[in-house]
Amino acid sequence: MKVKFNGIITTEELRQLLYQAVAEVEDLDIRQMRGCSLYFTPVDDNGKSYKPHKGGQTINKIDVDRFYTSAADELDL
């Protein structure tokens, strides 16, 4: 299943669009999924693409594991 956002958007707008997309997925009675990929092209204020850096390294991929669950959550405490 594909979800697509068009045009130049801010990170704040992306957050809201993701929320809306998840709501639409839930409306389709989808409750679980295996993996999810998000691709985007960072752009500056003029719409020109650039590659983000952190610690002098170019960042091309961010891996986000499942959210943290505590032992209490896992034991239903």
All heavy atoms as a GROMACS GRO file, in nm:
protein
  618
    1MET      N    1   0.085  -0.117   0.000
    1MET     CA    2   0.000   0.000   0.000
    1MET      C    3   0.090   0.123   0.000
    1MET      O    4   0.189   0.127   0.072
    1MET     CB    5  -0.088  -0.004   0.124
    1MET     CG    6  -0.187   0.105   0.132
    1MET     SD    7  -0.307   0.066   0.260
    1MET     CE    8  -0.446   0.142   0.187
    2LYS      N    9   0.056   0.222  -0.077
    2LYS     CA   10   0.139   0.342  -0.092
    2LYS      C   11   0.062   0.465  -0.044
    2LYS      O   12  -0.056   0.481  -0.073
    2LYS     CB   13   0.176   0.358  -0.239
    2LYS     CG   14   0.262   0.476  -0.270
    2LYS     CD   15   0.296   0.476  -0.419
    2LYS     CE   16   0.384   0.590  -0.457
    2LYS     NZ   17   0.418   0.586  -0.601
    3VAL      N   18   0.132   0.550   0.031
    3VAL     CA   19   0.079   0.681   0.072
    3VAL      C   20   0.174   0.784   0.014
    3VAL      O   21   0.296   0.772   0.029
    3VAL     CB   22   0.074   0.695   0.226
    3VAL    CG1   23   0.029   0.834   0.266
    3VAL    CG2   24  -0.017   0.588   0.286
    4LYS      N   25   0.122   0.886  -0.054
    4LYS     CA   26   0.208   0.984  -0.117
    4LYS      C   27   0.164   1.126  -0.078
    4LYS      O   28   0.045   1.158  -0.082
    4LYS     CB   29   0.202   0.968  -0.269
    4LYS     CG   30   0.297   1.058  -0.343
    4LYS     CD   31   0.296   1.028  -0.492
    4LYS     CE   32   0.395   1.118  -0.563
    4LYS     NZ   33   0.394   1.095  -0.707
    5PHE      N   34   0.261   1.207  -0.040
    5PHE     CA   35   0.238   1.349  -0.012
    5PHE      C   36   0.309   1.429  -0.122
    5PHE      O   37   0.427   1.406  -0.147
    5PHE     CB   38   0.296   1.389   0.125
    5PHE     CG   39   0.252   1.300   0.238
    5PHE    CD1   40   0.343   1.231   0.314
    5PHE    CD2   41   0.117   1.287   0.269
    5PHE    CE1   42   0.303   1.150   0.418
    5PHE    CE2   43   0.076   1.206   0.373
    5PHE     CZ   44   0.169   1.137   0.447
    6ASN      N   45   0.240   1.520  -0.184
    6ASN     CA   46   0.297   1.597  -0.294
    6ASN      C   47   0.335   1.738  -0.251
    6ASN      O   48   0.279   1.792  -0.157
    6ASN     CB   49   0.197   1.605  -0.410
    6ASN     CG   50   0.167   1.470  -0.470
    6ASN    OD1   51   0.259   1.396  -0.503
    6ASN    ND2   52   0.041   1.436  -0.480
    7GLY      N   53   0.431   1.795  -0.322
    7GLY     CA   54   0.471   1.932  -0.299
    7GLY      C   55   0.573   1.947  -0.188
    7GLY      O   56   0.609   1.851  -0.121
    8ILE      N   57   0.620   2.068  -0.169
    8ILE     CA   58   0.715   2.099  -0.063
    8ILE      C   59   0.635   2.123   0.065
    8ILE      O   60   0.541   2.202   0.066
    8ILE     CB   61   0.800   2.222  -0.099
    8ILE    CG1   62   0.888   2.192  -0.220
    8ILE    CG2   63   0.885   2.266   0.020
    8ILE    CD1   64   0.966   2.310  -0.272
    9ILE      N   65   0.673   2.051   0.172
    9ILE     CA   66   0.603   2.063   0.300
    9ILE      C   67   0.705   2.081   0.411
    9ILE      O   68   0.820   2.041   0.398
    9ILE     CB   69   0.515   1.940   0.328
    9ILE    CG1   70   0.598   1.811   0.327
    9ILE    CG2   71   0.400   1.930   0.230
    9ILE    CD1   72   0.522   1.687   0.368
   10THR      N   73   0.662   2.140   0.518
   10THR     CA   74   0.748   2.156   0.635
   10THR      C   75   0.743   2.029   0.720
   10THR      O   76   0.654   1.945   0.702
   10THR     CB   77   0.703   2.275   0.722
   10THR    OG1   78   0.574   2.244   0.778
   10THR    CG2   79   0.698   2.404   0.643
   11THR      N   80   0.835   2.016   0.812
   11THR     CA   81   0.833   1.899   0.901
   11THR      C   82   0.706   1.900   0.987
   11THR      O   83   0.650   1.794   1.015
   11THR     CB   84   0.958   1.894   0.991
   11THR    OG1   85   0.972   2.018   1.061
   11THR    CG2   86   1.082   1.867   0.909
   12GLU      N   87   0.658   2.018   1.025
   12GLU     CA   88   0.535   2.026   1.103
   12GLU      C   89   0.417   1.978   1.020
   12GLU      O   90   0.328   1.908   1.070
   12GLU     CB   91   0.511   2.170   1.151
   12GLU     CG   92   0.610   2.217   1.255
   12GLU     CD   93   0.739   2.274   1.193
   12GLU    OE1   94   0.748   2.290   1.069
   12GLU    OE2   95   0.832   2.300   1.269
   13GLU      N   96   0.413   2.017   0.892
   13GLU     CA   97   0.307   1.970   0.803
   13GLU      C   98   0.316   1.819   0.781
   13GLU      O   99   0.213   1.751   0.777
   13GLU     CB  100   0.313   2.044   0.670
   13GLU     CG  101   0.277   2.191   0.680
   13GLU     CD  102   0.313   2.272   0.556
   13GLU    OE1  103   0.408   2.235   0.485
   13GLU    OE2  104   0.244   2.372   0.533
   14LEU      N  105   0.439   1.767   0.770
   14LEU     CA  106   0.457   1.623   0.754
   14LEU      C  107   0.399   1.548   0.872
   14LEU      O  108   0.331   1.446   0.856
   14LEU     CB  109   0.606   1.589   0.737
   14LEU     CG  110   0.639   1.440   0.732
   14LEU    CD1  111   0.571   1.371   0.614
   14LEU    CD2  112   0.789   1.419   0.728
   15ARG      N  113   0.424   1.598   0.992
   15ARG     CA  114   0.371   1.535   1.113
   15ARG      C  115   0.219   1.524   1.104
   15ARG      O  116   0.160   1.420   1.130
   15ARG     CB  117   0.412   1.614   1.237
   15ARG     CG  118   0.372   1.550   1.368
   15ARG     CD  119   0.418   1.631   1.488
   15ARG     NE  120   0.564   1.632   1.497
   15ARG     CZ  121   0.641   1.740   1.478
   15ARG    NH1  122   0.586   1.857   1.448
   15ARG    NH2  123   0.771   1.732   1.489
   16GLN      N  124   0.152   1.632   1.064
   16GLN     CA  125   0.007   1.632   1.053
   16GLN      C  126  -0.040   1.541   0.940
   16GLN      O  127  -0.138   1.467   0.954
   16GLN     CB  128  -0.046   1.774   1.031
   16GLN     CG  129  -0.196   1.784   1.023
   16GLN     CD  130  -0.266   1.736   1.148
   16GLN    OE1  131  -0.218   1.757   1.259
   16GLN    NE2  132  -0.380   1.671   1.133
   17LEU      N  133   0.031   1.543   0.826
   17LEU     CA  134  -0.007   1.457   0.714
   17LEU      C  135   0.009   1.309   0.750
   17LEU      O  136  -0.074   1.226   0.711
   17LEU     CB  137   0.077   1.490   0.591
   17LEU     CG  138   0.045   1.624   0.525
   17LEU    CD1  139   0.154   1.662   0.425
   17LEU    CD2  140  -0.091   1.619   0.458
   18LEU      N  141   0.113   1.275   0.825
   18LEU     CA  142   0.131   1.136   0.869
   18LEU      C  143   0.016   1.095   0.960
   18LEU      O  144  -0.038   0.984   0.949
   18LEU     CB  145   0.265   1.120   0.941
   18LEU     CG  146   0.388   1.122   0.851
   18LEU    CD1  147   0.514   1.133   0.935
   18LEU    CD2  148   0.392   1.000   0.761
   19TYR      N  149  -0.023   1.184   1.049
   19TYR     CA  150  -0.136   1.156   1.139
   19TYR      C  151  -0.262   1.130   1.057
   19TYR      O  152  -0.336   1.036   1.083
   19TYR     CB  153  -0.156   1.273   1.236
   19TYR     CG  154  -0.268   1.252   1.332
   19TYR    CD1  155  -0.250   1.177   1.448
   19TYR    CD2  156  -0.394   1.304   1.307
   19TYR    CE1  157  -0.354   1.155   1.537
   19TYR    CE2  158  -0.499   1.283   1.394
   19TYR     CZ  159  -0.479   1.209   1.509
   19TYR     OH  160  -0.583   1.187   1.596
   20GLN      N  161  -0.287   1.215   0.957
   20GLN     CA  162  -0.404   1.199   0.872
   20GLN      C  163  -0.398   1.068   0.794
   20GLN      O  164  -0.499   0.997   0.781
   20GLN     CB  165  -0.415   1.316   0.774
   20GLN     CG  166  -0.458   1.446   0.837
   20GLN     CD  167  -0.455   1.562   0.739
   20GLN    OE1  168  -0.394   1.662   0.768
   20GLN    NE2  169  -0.517   1.547   0.625
   21ALA      N  170  -0.279   1.032   0.744
   21ALA     CA  171  -0.263   0.908   0.669
   21ALA      C  172  -0.293   0.787   0.758
   21ALA      O  173  -0.361   0.693   0.716
   21ALA     CB  174  -0.124   0.899   0.610
   22VAL      N  175  -0.243   0.789   0.881
   22VAL     CA  176  -0.268   0.678   0.974
   22VAL      C  177  -0.418   0.669   1.004
   22VAL      O  178  -0.475   0.560   1.010
   22VAL     CB  179  -0.185   0.693   1.103
   22VAL    CG1  180  -0.230   0.593   1.209
   22VAL    CG2  181  -0.038   0.677   1.073
   23ALA      N  182  -0.484   0.782   1.019
   23ALA     CA  183  -0.628   0.782   1.043
   23ALA      C  184  -0.702   0.718   0.925
   23ALA      O  185  -0.796   0.639   0.944
   23ALA     CB  186  -0.678   0.924   1.069
   24GLU      N  187  -0.660   0.749   0.804
   24GLU     CA  188  -0.722   0.688   0.686
   24GLU      C  189  -0.696   0.539   0.679
   24GLU      O  190  -0.784   0.461   0.641
   24GLU     CB  191  -0.675   0.758   0.558
   24GLU     CG  192  -0.729   0.899   0.546
   24GLU     CD  193  -0.696   0.963   0.413
   24GLU    OE1  194  -0.696   0.893   0.310
   24GLU    OE2  195  -0.669   1.085   0.413
   25VAL      N  196  -0.576   0.496   0.716
   25VAL     CA  197  -0.543   0.354   0.720
   25VAL      C  198  -0.634   0.284   0.822
   25VAL      O  199  -0.689   0.177   0.795
   25VAL     CB  200  -0.393   0.333   0.754
   25VAL    CG1  201  -0.364   0.189   0.790
   25VAL    CG2  202  -0.306   0.377   0.636
   26GLU      N  203  -0.650   0.344   0.938
   26GLU     CA  204  -0.738   0.286   1.041
   26GLU      C  205  -0.882   0.279   0.993
   26GLU      O  206  -0.955   0.185   1.026
   26GLU     CB  207  -0.726   0.363   1.171
   26GLU     CG  208  -0.593   0.342   1.240
   26GLU     CD  209  -0.574   0.428   1.363
   26GLU    OE1  210  -0.634   0.538   1.372
   26GLU    OE2  211  -0.498   0.385   1.450
   27ASP      N  212  -0.926   0.379   0.915
   27ASP     CA  213  -1.061   0.377   0.860
   27ASP      C  214  -1.082   0.258   0.766
   27ASP      O  215  -1.196   0.215   0.744
   27ASP     CB  216  -1.091   0.507   0.784
   27ASP     CG  217  -1.117   0.624   0.876
   27ASP    OD1  218  -1.138   0.602   0.997
   27ASP    OD2  219  -1.116   0.739   0.826
   28LEU      N  220  -0.973   0.206   0.710
   28LEU     CA  221  -0.981   0.087   0.625
   28LEU      C  222  -0.974  -0.041   0.708
   28LEU      O  223  -0.964  -0.151   0.654
   28LEU     CB  224  -0.866   0.088   0.523
   28LEU     CG  225  -0.869   0.201   0.421
   28LEU    CD1  226  -0.741   0.202   0.341
   28LEU    CD2  227  -0.991   0.186   0.329
   29ASP      N  228  -0.981  -0.027   0.840
   29ASP     CA  229  -0.976  -0.137   0.936
   29ASP      C  230  -0.843  -0.211   0.932
   29ASP      O  231  -0.836  -0.330   0.960
   29ASP     CB  232  -1.093  -0.234   0.914
   29ASP     CG  233  -1.124  -0.312   1.041
   29ASP    OD1  234  -1.099  -0.260   1.152
   29ASP    OD2  235  -1.172  -0.426   1.029
   30ILE      N  236  -0.736  -0.141   0.896
   30ILE     CA  237  -0.601  -0.197   0.901
   30ILE      C  238  -0.548  -0.164   1.039
   30ILE      O  239  -0.543  -0.048   1.078
   30ILE     CB  240  -0.510  -0.137   0.791
   30ILE    CG1  241  -0.566  -0.171   0.654
   30ILE    CG2  242  -0.367  -0.185   0.808
   30ILE    CD1  243  -0.499  -0.097   0.540
   31ARG      N  244  -0.507  -0.266   1.113
   31ARG     CA  245  -0.460  -0.246   1.249
   31ARG      C  246  -0.313  -0.280   1.267
   31ARG      O  247  -0.252  -0.244   1.367
   31ARG     CB  248  -0.544  -0.329   1.347
   31ARG     CG  249  -0.691  -0.290   1.348
   31ARG     CD  250  -0.708  -0.149   1.406
   31ARG     NE  251  -0.848  -0.109   1.404
   31ARG     CZ  252  -0.895  -0.008   1.332
   31ARG    NH1  253  -0.816   0.062   1.256
   31ARG    NH2  254  -1.022   0.023   1.336
   32GLN      N  255  -0.255  -0.354   1.173
   32GLN     CA  256  -0.114  -0.392   1.182
   32GLN      C  257  -0.052  -0.385   1.042
   32GLN      O  258  -0.122  -0.394   0.943
   32GLN     CB  259  -0.098  -0.534   1.235
   32GLN     CG  260  -0.149  -0.554   1.376
   32GLN     CD  261  -0.124  -0.696   1.422
   32GLN    OE1  262  -0.012  -0.730   1.456
   32GLN    NE2  263  -0.229  -0.777   1.421
   33MET      N  264   0.078  -0.372   1.040
   33MET     CA  265   0.150  -0.374   0.912
   33MET      C  266   0.290  -0.427   0.936
   33MET      O  267   0.340  -0.422   1.048
   33MET     CB  268   0.153  -0.237   0.847
   33MET     CG  269   0.220  -0.128   0.929
   33MET     SD  270   0.196   0.037   0.862
   33MET     CE  271   0.025   0.066   0.901
   34ARG      N  272   0.352  -0.474   0.832
   34ARG     CA  273   0.489  -0.523   0.841
   34ARG      C  274   0.578  -0.421   0.771
   34ARG      O  275   0.578  -0.410   0.649
   34ARG     CB  276   0.503  -0.659   0.773
   34ARG     CG  277   0.643  -0.715   0.783
   34ARG     CD  278   0.660  -0.849   0.715
   34ARG     NE  279   0.561  -0.947   0.763
   34ARG     CZ  280   0.471  -1.007   0.685
   34ARG    NH1  281   0.467  -0.983   0.556
   34ARG    NH2  282   0.386  -1.093   0.736
   35GLY      N  283   0.650  -0.347   0.850
   35GLY     CA  284   0.742  -0.249   0.794
   35GLY      C  285   0.672  -0.130   0.732
   35GLY      O  286   0.555  -0.135   0.696
   36CYS      N  287   0.744  -0.024   0.723
   36CYS     CA  288   0.693   0.098   0.663
   36CYS      C  289   0.814   0.181   0.621
   36CYS      O  290   0.908   0.196   0.697
   36CYS     CB  291   0.609   0.175   0.764
   36CYS     SG  292   0.542   0.329   0.702
   37SER      N  293   0.814   0.229   0.499
   37SER     CA  294   0.926   0.310   0.449
   37SER      C  295   0.877   0.451   0.418
   37SER      O  296   0.768   0.469   0.364
   37SER     CB  297   0.985   0.249   0.322
   37SER     OG  298   1.036   0.121   0.347
   38LEU      N  299   0.959   0.547   0.452
   38LEU     CA  300   0.929   0.687   0.424
   38LEU      C  301   1.047   0.744   0.348
   38LEU      O  302   1.160   0.740   0.397
   38LEU     CB  303   0.908   0.764   0.555
   38LEU     CG  304   0.890   0.915   0.546
   38LEU    CD1  305   0.761   0.949   0.472
   38LEU    CD2  306   0.888   0.976   0.685
   39TYR      N  307   1.024   0.791   0.229
   39TYR     CA  308   1.128   0.850   0.147
   39TYR      C  309   1.098   0.998   0.127
   39TYR      O  310   0.983   1.035   0.102
   39TYR     CB  311   1.134   0.784   0.008
   39TYR     CG  312   1.172   0.640   0.011
   39TYR    CD1  313   1.076   0.541   0.027
   39TYR    CD2  314   1.305   0.602   0.000
   39TYR    CE1  315   1.111   0.407   0.030
   39TYR    CE2  316   1.340   0.468   0.002
   39TYR     CZ  317   1.243   0.371   0.018
   39TYR     OH  318   1.279   0.239   0.021
   40PHE      N  319   1.197   1.082   0.143
   40PHE     CA  320   1.178   1.224   0.117
   40PHE      C  321   1.308   1.286   0.071
   40PHE      O  322   1.415   1.230   0.090
   40PHE     CB  323   1.120   1.298   0.239
   40PHE     CG  324   1.208   1.295   0.360
   40PHE    CD1  325   1.305   1.391   0.379
   40PHE    CD2  326   1.191   1.196   0.456
   40PHE    CE1  327   1.386   1.389   0.492
   40PHE    CE2  328   1.271   1.194   0.568
   40PHE     CZ  329   1.369   1.290   0.586
   41THR      N  330   1.297   1.401   0.009
   41THR     CA  331   1.413   1.476  -0.039
   41THR      C  332   1.421   1.606   0.038
   41THR      O  333   1.333   1.692   0.023
   41THR     CB  334   1.400   1.506  -0.190
   41THR    OG1  335   1.384   1.382  -0.260
   41THR    CG2  336   1.521   1.580  -0.242
   42PRO      N  337   1.522   1.623   0.124
   42PRO     CA  338   1.537   1.750   0.196
   42PRO      C  339   1.564   1.864   0.097
   42PRO      O  340   1.640   1.846   0.002
   42PRO     CB  341   1.659   1.727   0.285
   42PRO     CG  342   1.677   1.579   0.294
   42PRO     CD  343   1.626   1.527   0.164
   43VAL      N  344   1.499   1.978   0.119
   43VAL     CA  345   1.521   2.096   0.036
   43VAL      C  346   1.541   2.218   0.125
   43VAL      O  347   1.491   2.223   0.237
   43VAL     CB  348   1.405   2.121  -0.063
   43VAL    CG1  349   1.392   2.007  -0.164
   43VAL    CG2  350   1.273   2.144   0.008
   44ASP      N  351   1.614   2.316   0.071
   44ASP     CA  352   1.634   2.440   0.145
   44ASP      C  353   1.517   2.534   0.121
   44ASP      O  354   1.418   2.498   0.056
   44ASP     CB  355   1.770   2.504   0.111
   44ASP     CG  356   1.782   2.546  -0.035
   44ASP    OD1  357   1.678   2.558  -0.106
   44ASP    OD2  358   1.896   2.566  -0.080
   45ASP      N  359   1.527   2.658   0.171
   45ASP     CA  360   1.418   2.755   0.157
   45ASP      C  361   1.388   2.791   0.012
   45ASP      O  362   1.281   2.844  -0.017
   45ASP     CB  363   1.451   2.882   0.236
   45ASP     CG  364   1.449   2.858   0.386
   45ASP    OD1  365   1.386   2.759   0.431
   45ASP    OD2  366   1.511   2.937   0.459
   46ASN      N  367   1.482   2.762  -0.078
   46ASN     CA  368   1.463   2.791  -0.220
   46ASN      C  369   1.417   2.669  -0.298
   46ASN      O  370   1.406   2.674  -0.420
   46ASN     CB  371   1.592   2.845  -0.281
   46ASN     CG  372   1.634   2.976  -0.218
   46ASN    OD1  373   1.553   3.065  -0.200
   46ASN    ND2  374   1.761   2.986  -0.182
   47GLY      N  375   1.394   2.557  -0.229
   47GLY     CA  376   1.349   2.435  -0.294
   47GLY      C  377   1.461   2.353  -0.356
   47GLY      O  378   1.436   2.259  -0.430
   48LYS      N  379   1.587   2.388  -0.324
   48LYS     CA  380   1.701   2.316  -0.378
   48LYS      C  381   1.737   2.198  -0.287
   48LYS      O  382   1.749   2.213  -0.166
   48LYS     CB  383   1.821   2.410  -0.390
   48LYS     CG  384   1.941   2.345  -0.454
   48LYS     CD  385   2.057   2.441  -0.468
   48LYS     CE  386   2.176   2.366  -0.528
   48LYS     NZ  387   2.296   2.448  -0.530
   49SER      N  388   1.755   2.081  -0.346
   49SER     CA  389   1.789   1.960  -0.271
   49SER      C  390   1.926   1.973  -0.206
   49SER      O  391   2.015   2.039  -0.259
   49SER     CB  392   1.791   1.839  -0.364
   49SER     OG  393   1.665   1.818  -0.422
   50TYR      N  394   1.941   1.908  -0.092
   50TYR     CA  395   2.071   1.900  -0.025
   50TYR      C  396   2.078   1.770   0.054
   50TYR      O  397   1.976   1.705   0.079
   50TYR     CB  398   2.095   2.020   0.067
   50TYR     CG  399   2.010   2.022   0.191
   50TYR    CD1  400   2.057   1.966   0.310
   50TYR    CD2  401   1.883   2.077   0.191
   50TYR    CE1  402   1.979   1.967   0.425
   50TYR    CE2  403   1.805   2.078   0.306
   50TYR     CZ  404   1.853   2.023   0.422
   50TYR     OH  405   1.776   2.023   0.535
   51LYS      N  406   2.199   1.730   0.094
   51LYS     CA  407   2.219   1.610   0.173
   51LYS      C  408   2.248   1.651   0.317
   51LYS      O  409   2.340   1.728   0.342
   51LYS     CB  410   2.335   1.528   0.118
   51LYS     CG  411   2.306   1.473  -0.021
   51LYS     CD  412   2.416   1.380  -0.067
   51LYS     CE  413   2.391   1.336  -0.208
   51LYS     NZ  414   2.322   1.212  -0.220
   52PRO      N  415   2.169   1.600   0.412
   52PRO     CA  416   2.192   1.636   0.553
   52PRO      C  417   2.319   1.571   0.607
   52PRO      O  418   2.360   1.464   0.561
   52PRO     CB  419   2.068   1.582   0.624
   52PRO     CG  420   2.016   1.475   0.535
   52PRO     CD  421   2.055   1.513   0.395
   53HIS      N  422   2.382   1.637   0.704
   53HIS     CA  423   2.504   1.588   0.768
   53HIS      C  424   2.488   1.590   0.919
   53HIS      O  425   2.416   1.672   0.973
   53HIS     CB  426   2.623   1.677   0.730
   53HIS     CG  427   2.662   1.667   0.588
   53HIS    ND1  428   2.596   1.734   0.488
   53HIS    CD2  429   2.761   1.596   0.528
   53HIS    CE1  430   2.652   1.705   0.372
   53HIS    NE2  431   2.752   1.622   0.394
   54LYS      N  432   2.558   1.499   0.984
   54LYS     CA  433   2.563   1.497   1.130
   54LYS      C  434   2.701   1.446   1.168
   54LYS      O  435   2.744   1.341   1.120
   54LYS     CB  436   2.454   1.406   1.187
   54LYS     CG  437   2.448   1.406   1.338
   54LYS     CD  438   2.330   1.325   1.387
   54LYS     CE  439   2.320   1.334   1.538
   54LYS     NZ  440   2.205   1.257   1.587
   55GLY      N  441   2.770   1.523   1.251
   55GLY     CA  442   2.904   1.482   1.293
   55GLY      C  443   3.000   1.469   1.176
   55GLY      O  444   3.088   1.383   1.178
   56GLY      N  445   2.982   1.551   1.074
   56GLY     CA  446   3.070   1.546   0.957
   56GLY      C  447   3.039   1.434   0.859
   56GLY      O  448   3.106   1.419   0.759
   57GLN      N  449   2.935   1.355   0.887
   57GLN     CA  450   2.897   1.244   0.801
   57GLN      C  451   2.766   1.275   0.727
   57GLN      O  452   2.673   1.331   0.786
   57GLN     CB  453   2.877   1.116   0.883
   57GLN     CG  454   2.998   1.070   0.959
   57GLN     CD  455   3.105   1.013   0.866
   57GLN    OE1  456   3.074   0.948   0.768
   57GLN    NE2  457   3.230   1.041   0.898
   58THR      N  458   2.759   1.237   0.600
   58THR     CA  459   2.634   1.249   0.525
   58THR      C  460   2.537   1.143   0.576
   58THR      O  461   2.573   1.027   0.591
   58THR     CB  462   2.659   1.229   0.375
   58THR    OG1  463   2.750   1.328   0.328
   58THR    CG2  464   2.530   1.240   0.295
   59ILE      N  465   2.415   1.184   0.602
   59ILE     CA  466   2.312   1.093   0.652
   59ILE      C  467   2.218   1.059   0.536
   59ILE      O  468   2.152   1.146   0.481
   59ILE     CB  469   2.232   1.156   0.768
   59ILE    CG1  470   2.324   1.202   0.880
   59ILE    CG2  471   2.126   1.059   0.818
   59ILE    CD1  472   2.405   1.092   0.944
   60ASN      N  473   2.215   0.931   0.498
   60ASN     CA  474   2.129   0.884   0.390
   60ASN      C  475   2.015   0.797   0.438
   60ASN      O  476   1.920   0.771   0.365
   60ASN     CB  477   2.210   0.803   0.288
   60ASN     CG  478   2.310   0.889   0.214
   60ASN    OD1  479   2.276   0.996   0.166
   60ASN    ND2  480   2.434   0.844   0.208
   61LYS      N  481   2.025   0.748   0.562
   61LYS     CA  482   1.926   0.653   0.613
   61LYS      C  483   1.913   0.669   0.764
   61LYS      O  484   2.011   0.690   0.834
   61LYS     CB  485   1.973   0.511   0.581
   61LYS     CG  486   1.880   0.403   0.625
   61LYS     CD  487   1.938   0.265   0.587
   61LYS     CE  488   1.851   0.154   0.637
   61LYS     NZ  489   1.908   0.022   0.612
   62ILE      N  490   1.790   0.661   0.811
   62ILE     CA  491   1.762   0.662   0.954
   62ILE      C  492   1.681   0.537   0.984
   62ILE      O  493   1.574   0.516   0.924
   62ILE     CB  494   1.681   0.787   0.996
   62ILE    CG1  495   1.758   0.914   0.964
   62ILE    CG2  496   1.644   0.781   1.143
   62ILE    CD1  497   1.676   1.042   0.980
   63ASP      N  498   1.731   0.452   1.071
   63ASP     CA  499   1.657   0.333   1.113
   63ASP      C  500   1.590   0.363   1.246
   63ASP      O  501   1.656   0.405   1.341
   63ASP     CB  502   1.751   0.213   1.130
   63ASP     CG  503   1.799   0.158   0.998
   63ASP    OD1  504   1.718   0.152   0.904
   63ASP    OD2  505   1.917   0.121   0.989
   64VAL      N  506   1.461   0.340   1.252
   64VAL     CA  507   1.386   0.362   1.375
   64VAL      C  508   1.326   0.228   1.415
   64VAL      O  509   1.244   0.171   1.342
   64VAL     CB  510   1.274   0.467   1.354
   64VAL    CG1  511   1.197   0.488   1.483
   64VAL    CG2  512   1.332   0.597   1.303
   65ASP      N  513   1.369   0.176   1.529
   65ASP     CA  514   1.314   0.051   1.579
   65ASP      C  515   1.177   0.077   1.639
   65ASP      O  516   1.138   0.191   1.662
   65ASP     CB  517   1.407  -0.010   1.684
   65ASP     CG  518   1.540  -0.054   1.624
   65ASP    OD1  519   1.540  -0.101   1.508
   65ASP    OD2  520   1.643  -0.038   1.692
   66ARG      N  521   1.107  -0.030   1.667
   66ARG     CA  522   0.977  -0.015   1.734
   66ARG      C  523   0.993   0.069   1.858
   66ARG      O  524   1.099   0.074   1.918
   66ARG     CB  525   0.923  -0.152   1.773
   66ARG     CG  526   0.880  -0.233   1.653
   66ARG     CD  527   0.802  -0.350   1.695
   66ARG     NE  528   0.690  -0.303   1.777
   66ARG     CZ  529   0.606  -0.385   1.839
   66ARG    NH1  530   0.621  -0.512   1.830
   66ARG    NH2  531   0.508  -0.338   1.911
   67PHE      N  532   0.887   0.133   1.897
   67PHE     CA  533   0.890   0.217   2.015
   67PHE      C  534   0.929   0.135   2.137
   67PHE      O  535   0.907   0.016   2.145
   67PHE     CB  536   0.756   0.287   2.037
   67PHE     CG  537   0.640   0.192   2.047
   67PHE    CD1  538   0.604   0.138   2.169
   67PHE    CD2  539   0.568   0.158   1.934
   67PHE    CE1  540   0.498   0.051   2.178
   67PHE    CE2  541   0.461   0.070   1.943
   67PHE     CZ  542   0.427   0.016   2.065
   68TYR      N  543   0.986   0.202   2.234
   68TYR     CA  544   1.032   0.137   2.357
   68TYR      C  545   0.914   0.092   2.441
   68TYR      O  546   0.820   0.168   2.463
   68TYR     CB  547   1.119   0.234   2.437
   68TYR     CG  548   1.156   0.184   2.574
   68TYR    CD1  549   1.258   0.091   2.588
   68TYR    CD2  550   1.086   0.224   2.686
   68TYR    CE1  551   1.292   0.042   2.714
   68TYR    CE2  552   1.119   0.176   2.812
   68TYR     CZ  553   1.222   0.085   2.824
   68TYR     OH  554   1.254   0.036   2.948
   69THR      N  555   0.918  -0.030   2.488
   69THR     CA  556   0.819  -0.077   2.584
   69THR      C  557   0.893  -0.118   2.712
   69THR      O  558   0.995  -0.183   2.706
   69THR     CB  559   0.737  -0.197   2.532
   69THR    OG1  560   0.827  -0.300   2.493
   69THR    CG2  561   0.652  -0.158   2.413
   70SER      N  562   0.838  -0.078   2.822
   70SER     CA  563   0.901  -0.112   2.950
   70SER      C  564   0.862  -0.254   2.992
   70SER      O  565   0.766  -0.312   2.939
   70SER     CB  566   0.857  -0.013   3.058
   70SER     OG  567   0.720  -0.030   3.086
   71ALA      N  568   0.932  -0.308   3.089
   71ALA     CA  569   0.898  -0.439   3.144
   71ALA      C  570   0.757  -0.438   3.201
   71ALA      O  571   0.683  -0.535   3.188
   71ALA     CB  572   1.000  -0.480   3.250
   72ALA      N  573   0.719  -0.327   3.264
   72ALA     CA  574   0.584  -0.316   3.321
   72ALA      C  575   0.479  -0.327   3.210
   72ALA      O  576   0.376  -0.393   3.227
   72ALA     CB  577   0.569  -0.184   3.395
   73ASP      N  578   0.504  -0.263   3.095
   73ASP     CA  579   0.411  -0.274   2.983
   73ASP      C  580   0.400  -0.418   2.936
   73ASP      O  581   0.292  -0.469   2.908
   73ASP     CB  582   0.455  -0.186   2.866
   73ASP     CG  583   0.441  -0.038   2.896
   73ASP    OD1  584   0.354  -0.002   2.978
   73ASP    OD2  585   0.515   0.041   2.835
   74GLU      N  586   0.515  -0.485   2.923
   74GLU     CA  587   0.517  -0.623   2.873
   74GLU      C  588   0.449  -0.720   2.968
   74GLU      O  589   0.394  -0.820   2.926
   74GLU     CB  590   0.661  -0.666   2.846
   74GLU     CG  591   0.723  -0.591   2.729
   74GLU     CD  592   0.869  -0.626   2.705
   74GLU    OE1  593   0.918  -0.720   2.769
   74GLU    OE2  594   0.931  -0.559   2.622
   75LEU      N  595   0.450  -0.687   3.097
   75LEU     CA  596   0.389  -0.775   3.198
   75LEU      C  597   0.248  -0.729   3.236
   75LEU      O  598   0.187  -0.782   3.328
   75LEU     CB  599   0.477  -0.782   3.323
   75LEU     CG  600   0.617  -0.841   3.301
   75LEU    CD1  601   0.702  -0.825   3.426
   75LEU    CD2  602   0.605  -0.988   3.263
   76ASP      N  603   0.196  -0.628   3.164
   76ASP     CA  604   0.063  -0.573   3.191
   76ASP      C  605   0.047  -0.529   3.336
   76ASP      O  606  -0.053  -0.556   3.401
   76ASP     CB  607  -0.046  -0.673   3.155
   76ASP     CG  608  -0.056  -0.694   3.006
   76ASP    OD1  609  -0.040  -0.596   2.930
   76ASP    OD2  610  -0.083  -0.808   2.965
   77LEU      N  611   0.148  -0.461   3.389
   77LEU     CA  612   0.142  -0.411   3.528
   77LEU      C  613   0.095  -0.268   3.532
   77LEU      O  614   0.113  -0.190   3.447
   77LEU     CB  615   0.279  -0.422   3.594
   77LEU     CG  616   0.334  -0.564   3.604
   77LEU    CD1  617   0.474  -0.560   3.662
   77LEU    CD2  618   0.244  -0.650   3.689
   0.00000   0.00000   0.00000
